[in-house]
Amino acid sequence: METLTVDQILDASLTDWRRLAQGLHARYRTGDFRTGLALVDAAAAAAETANHHPDIALRHGSVEFRLLSHDAGGVTQRDVDLARRISRIAADLGVDATPQRLVMVELALDTARVAELGPFWAALLTGSADNVHGDDVIDRTGQVPLVWLQHTEPHETPRQRFHFDVWVPHDVADDRIAAAVAAGGRVVDDSSAPSFTVLADPEGNRACVCTCLER
């Protein structure tokens, strides 16, 4: 299946879902474990029928889903179709989506030596140097954040090479940036907004607020 563009995903009007770094994400406020389990059970049955399986995180008061077609390397129509089905299941259970609460953190490392560093970080974080896909170190168990090796020109070792990429829904980014600034941070560079905005804390340590837009 062909992967969908960001515009195609947005045009699908998936009210409960947001595109973050690579997949579609949804978070539902269940209120209690039993309701969350019912949502998971029904979503799992729909996934079996579709032969397409989301990542699911069940917590006491919420359930989170991520949909991604790994074989296609992105979001496809089957992800959109299953997202719609899960939304209908949640609605039937009286469970509300809270897309404004979605967040995904990845670690970004500036380096001109991606091919050398990728296997090291994969081995350290996941136990296998093979868990590198393109510029990403991937933990398929979901226990550690995605590590993105960001290409840069060779340079002397700077004071900061790692930074956080904080992925939020595109309609939440402005509020998140404003909150960080109100808490003592500052906007360093917004020339690439709304794709990403670079912020710094009071000591100058940087992080990016990222969205799916204009990618």
Phi, psi and omega per residue, in radians:
M1 nan 2.562 3.098
E2 -1.387 2.532 3.069
T3 -1.330 2.643 -3.132
L4 -1.625 2.566 3.043
T5 -1.328 2.894 3.089
V6 -1.041 -0.739 3.140
D7 -1.083 -0.691 3.111
Q8 -1.132 -0.669 3.112
I9 -1.156 -0.773 3.132
L10 -1.124 -0.662 3.133
D11 -1.172 -0.331 3.121
A12 -1.259 -0.221 3.068
S13 0.950 0.913 3.082
L14 -1.482 1.559 -2.981
T15 -0.991 -0.662 -3.069
D16 -1.426 -0.285 -2.897
W17 -1.990 2.645 3.063
R18 -2.371 2.508 3.010
R19 -1.468 2.139 3.038
L20 -1.857 -2.288 -2.999
A21 -1.043 -0.942 -3.050
Q22 -2.299 -0.487 -3.038
G23 -2.087 -3.106 3.002
L24 -1.589 2.329 -3.105
H25 -2.163 2.512 3.022
A26 -2.488 2.557 3.096
R27 -2.294 2.244 -3.123
Y28 -2.055 2.342 3.092
R29 -1.532 1.874 -3.064
T30 -1.651 -0.462 3.106
G31 1.510 -0.593 3.129
D32 -2.650 2.868 -3.036
F33 -1.174 -0.693 -3.082
R34 -1.086 -0.765 3.117
T35 -1.139 -0.708 3.097
G36 -1.060 -0.715 3.135
L37 -1.147 -0.657 3.093
A38 -1.098 -0.713 3.102
L39 -1.117 -0.767 3.132
V40 -1.093 -0.787 -3.125
D41 -1.042 -0.809 -3.110
A42 -1.200 -0.681 3.107
A43 -1.159 -0.659 3.116
A44 -1.115 -0.691 3.109
A45 -1.115 -0.728 3.103
A46 -1.125 -0.673 3.130
A47 -1.141 -0.699 3.104
E48 -1.104 -0.729 3.124
T49 -1.089 -0.698 -3.129
A50 -1.426 -0.176 -3.037
N51 0.936 0.754 3.132
H52 -2.596 2.177 -2.878
H53 -2.114 2.154 3.119
P54 -1.415 2.814 2.877
D55 -1.409 2.360 -3.068
I56 -2.276 2.328 3.045
A57 -2.107 1.980 -3.131
L58 -1.745 2.141 3.077
R59 -2.171 3.045 -3.036
H60 -1.032 -0.739 -3.057
G61 -1.991 0.120 -3.083
S62 -2.743 2.828 3.005
V63 -2.316 2.349 3.096
E64 -2.068 2.469 3.128
F65 -2.160 2.558 2.940
R66 -2.317 2.306 3.126
L67 -2.058 2.275 -3.141
L68 -2.767 2.340 3.066
S69 -1.567 1.670 -3.058
H70 -1.079 -0.615 -3.105
D71 -1.208 -0.415 3.117
A72 -1.718 -0.238 3.128
G73 1.339 0.480 3.133
G74 3.085 -2.876 3.133
V75 -1.539 2.281 3.120
T76 -2.125 3.125 -3.123
Q77 -1.091 -0.550 3.136
R78 -1.165 -0.530 3.037
D79 -1.162 -0.757 3.119
V80 -1.083 -0.765 -3.126
D81 -1.098 -0.755 -3.138
L82 -1.238 -0.605 3.079
A83 -1.039 -0.771 3.113
R84 -1.079 -0.713 -3.134
R85 -1.127 -0.751 3.124
I86 -1.135 -0.662 3.090
S87 -1.066 -0.725 3.117
R88 -1.145 -0.681 3.105
I89 -1.080 -0.795 3.140
A90 -1.075 -0.735 3.138
A91 -1.102 -0.718 3.128
D92 -1.112 -0.532 3.118
L93 -1.491 -0.057 -3.111
G94 1.272 0.471 -3.091
V95 -1.735 2.268 -3.107
D96 -1.600 2.473 3.024
A97 -1.443 2.566 3.089
T98 -2.250 1.204 -3.104
P99 -1.098 -0.431 3.126
Q100 -1.182 -0.239 3.134
R101 -1.666 0.008 -3.118
L102 -1.270 2.494 3.031
V103 -2.773 2.571 3.058
M104 -2.448 2.271 -3.137
V105 -1.918 2.271 2.965
E106 -2.149 2.670 3.077
L107 -1.686 2.289 3.126
A108 -1.991 2.288 -3.129
L109 -2.093 2.052 3.081
D110 -1.279 2.182 3.141
T111 -2.784 2.581 3.002
A112 -1.688 0.060 -3.049
R113 -2.172 0.947 -3.066
V114 -0.995 -0.803 -3.064
A115 -1.106 -0.529 3.131
E116 -1.446 -0.708 -3.031
L117 -1.381 -0.540 -3.094
G118 -0.969 -0.918 3.137
P119 -1.061 -0.611 3.124
F120 -1.090 -0.885 -3.093
W121 -1.192 -0.573 3.085
A122 -1.132 -0.783 3.131
A123 -1.123 -0.727 -3.105
L124 -1.165 -0.765 -3.008
L125 -1.540 -0.540 -3.030
T126 -2.070 -0.233 -3.122
G127 1.596 -0.060 3.134
S128 -2.433 2.222 3.111
A129 -1.218 -0.164 -3.117
D130 -1.436 -0.175 -3.063
N131 -1.441 0.935 3.074
V132 -2.126 2.260 3.102
H133 -2.246 1.850 -3.058
G134 1.123 -2.096 3.131
D135 -1.710 0.175 -3.043
D136 -1.981 2.465 2.917
V137 -1.708 2.113 -2.972
I138 -2.055 2.262 3.006
D139 -1.838 1.822 -3.047
R140 -1.263 -0.176 3.057
T141 -1.479 -0.177 3.100
G142 1.308 0.321 -3.081
Q143 -1.545 -0.397 3.133
V144 -2.229 2.703 -3.126
P145 -1.140 2.748 2.976
L146 -1.071 2.383 3.033
V147 -1.939 2.112 -3.139
W148 -1.844 2.166 3.102
L149 -1.596 1.846 -3.024
Q150 -1.559 2.093 -3.105
H151 -1.111 2.393 3.059
T152 -2.569 2.926 3.087
E153 -1.313 2.655 3.070
P154 -0.991 2.417 -3.095
H155 -2.767 2.899 3.036
E156 -1.149 2.665 -3.117
T157 -1.069 2.049 3.136
P158 -1.424 3.071 -3.133
R159 -1.269 -0.484 3.110
Q160 -2.339 2.125 3.093
R161 -2.014 -0.528 3.037
F162 -1.559 2.484 2.958
H163 -2.567 2.760 3.088
F164 -1.455 2.348 2.842
D165 -1.801 1.980 -3.094
V166 -1.790 1.808 -3.136
W167 -1.486 2.215 3.103
V168 -2.304 2.825 3.041
P169 -0.990 2.532 -3.069
H170 -1.049 -0.473 -3.121
D171 -1.585 0.174 3.097
V172 -2.020 -0.282 -2.972
A173 -0.990 -0.798 -3.104
D174 -1.053 -0.736 3.131
D175 -1.151 -0.677 -3.129
R176 -1.171 -0.714 3.110
I177 -1.122 -0.778 3.135
A178 -1.071 -0.692 3.134
A179 -1.128 -0.717 3.134
A180 -1.162 -0.675 3.112
V181 -1.182 -0.734 3.120
A182 -1.105 -0.440 -3.131
A183 -1.562 0.186 3.052
G184 1.960 -0.050 3.132
G185 -1.485 -3.116 3.086
R186 -2.567 2.689 3.068
V187 -1.458 2.115 -3.137
V188 -1.557 -0.703 -3.058
D189 -2.728 2.066 3.081
D190 -2.057 0.357 -3.096
S191 -1.185 -0.360 3.135
S192 -1.807 0.116 3.085
A193 -1.130 2.550 0.124
P194 -1.548 0.075 3.119
S195 -1.058 -0.902 3.020
F196 -2.737 2.639 3.095
T197 -2.224 2.284 -3.104
V198 -1.604 2.211 3.105
L199 -2.036 2.837 3.042
A200 -2.393 2.528 3.057
D201 -1.423 3.102 -3.069
P202 -1.037 -0.353 3.100
E203 -1.655 -0.052 3.116
G204 1.710 -0.005 3.085
N205 -1.195 2.324 -2.969
R206 -1.820 2.700 3.046
A207 -2.626 2.751 3.133
C208 -2.037 2.351 2.950
V209 -1.652 2.048 -2.987
C210 -1.988 2.549 3.027
T211 -2.333 3.026 -3.136
C212 -1.416 -0.159 -2.984
L213 -1.283 2.532 3.065
E214 0.981 0.791 3.083
R215 -2.080 nan nan
